Amino acid sequence: MTIRVVVVDDQQLLRTGFRLILNGEPDLEVVGEAGDGLAGVELARQRRADVVLMDIRMPILDGIEATRSLAGPGVVDPIKVIILTTFELDEYVLDGLRAGASGFLLKDTPADELVAAIRIIAAGEALLAPSVTRRLLDRVGSRLPMVSASQPAPFADLTDREIEVLRLVAKGLSNAEIAERLVLSEATVKTHVSHILMKLDLRDRVQVVVLAYESGLVEPGFD
């Protein structure tokens, strides 16, 4: 099956480069390009994109709002978005993840990594390694809004074991590493993670980590 990609960036040279790389792959096809966020949203929906490569800083509508329109909370038929940035820990990346992006890539990412990332996202997996997410949040986590004591606890429906697994996901551990730490099978850990995603109504591990920071369950720099 061909993965349909839309590239949204205000630099035509970059869009051309991505198109040449992706159209050279047998299972990828760039079905549209846009130079601003508003046009990108419309094009992604019109062309039924599977994955959108989204720049952050663009005219008319920036990449954060465009991502929220395509993949944010309440979107009926969300489209997977990969944020493009020039800095690995750009503070805007966090806003992009919270807006619904499945991860981010540097604009100078090698071609093979770009292709692999699109395939990973199209398959429904989280592109961003939890450890990378943690480094990002350690840097900007102090600016996250915390859940106040008057608000309902977001993790009330989780079991003690699921809370334990969630903390380790936020720490950046893989399922295999969590299994070793808790002396569980990897399949059992995978089940716990699936239950966490379902109970919290989250799409992937990236959103789990963000929520763990926002809620105050974990704090920047924790071990």
Summary of the structure (lengths in Angstrom):
residues: 223
radius of gyration: 17.8
end to end distance: 42.0
largest distance: 53.9
contacts: 705
relative contact order: 0.11
helix: 49%
strand: 13%
